[in-house]
Amino acid sequence: MKVMLRQNAMGHLVVYVAKKDLEEEVVNQTEGDEGKIFTLANGWELVFPNLPEPMKLPQTVEAKRLS
């Protein structure tokens, strides 16, 4: 799914999923076998297989939901 990554006014990383009309703050970031894993405030885990480093925000990227 396509998601948008950006920073909110407080400087925290935020993920927006347009198809679900969902905007949540990232509460944890880890590295996994498939790529970078972001845990959102609502409990979702999204994996980003091709996330460029350093991240330039805002940007739209592909992600896969783990849980």
C-alpha positions in Angstrom: 0.0 0.0 0.0 1.1 3.6 -0.6 1.7 5.7 2.5 2.9 9.2 3.1 5.6 9.9 5.6 6.0 13.3 7.2 6.9 15.1 10.4 4.2 16.8 12.5 4.5 20.2 14.2 6.2 18.5 17.2 8.8 16.9 15.0 7.5 13.3 15.3 7.4 11.0 12.3 3.8 10.5 11.1 2.4 7.9 8.7 -0.7 8.7 6.6 -2.6 5.9 4.8 -5.0 7.5 2.3 -7.1 4.4 1.6 -7.9 4.0 5.3 -8.0 7.7 6.0 -5.6 6.9 8.8 -2.9 9.2 10.3 -0.8 7.9 13.1 2.4 8.7 14.9 5.3 6.3 14.7 6.1 5.1 18.2 8.9 2.6 17.4 11.3 1.9 14.6 13.2 -1.4 14.2 15.2 -3.2 11.5 13.7 -6.5 10.1 14.6 -9.0 7.5 12.4 -7.3 4.9 13.4 -3.7 5.8 12.6 -1.0 8.3 9.6 -1.7 10.6 7.5 1.2 12.0 5.1 0.6 14.9 2.2 3.1 14.9 0.4 4.5 17.9 -2.7 2.3 17.0 -0.6 -0.9 17.1 -0.2 -1.4 13.4 3.2 -2.6 12.2 4.3 -1.5 8.7 7.4 -2.7 6.9 9.2 -0.5 4.4 11.4 -2.6 2.2 13.1 0.2 0.1 13.2 3.1 2.4 16.0 5.5 1.3 18.5 6.8 3.8 18.6 9.5 4.8 14.9 10.0 4.7 13.7 13.2 3.0 10.2 14.2 4.2 7.5 14.4 3.2 7.5 11.5 0.8 5.2 8.7 -0.5 6.5 5.2 -0.3 5.3 1.6 -0.5 4.7 -0.3 2.7 3.3 -3.7 3.8 1.2 -4.2 6.9 2.5 -6.9 9.2 -0.2 -6.6 12.0 
